[in-house]
């Protein structure tokens, strides 16, 4: 699986994952259970979205549209 998005928080990771799934792109959220450990960890860079290599280019295009406010 390839990392396609580093979210600011787990909520944003879920939003992006839901968007990808709505476009039939299977994805995985990494760092989901680290949210509870934020008191001991840096509060950033733990929520990631991964996709299969075959879907990477399509996922990155959708994420770019999301970041540009086009979705």
Secondary structure, 3 states (H helix, E strand, C coil): CEEEEEECCHHHHHHHHHHHHHCCCCEEEECHHHHHHCCCCCCCCCEEEEECHHHHHHHHHHHHHHHCCCC
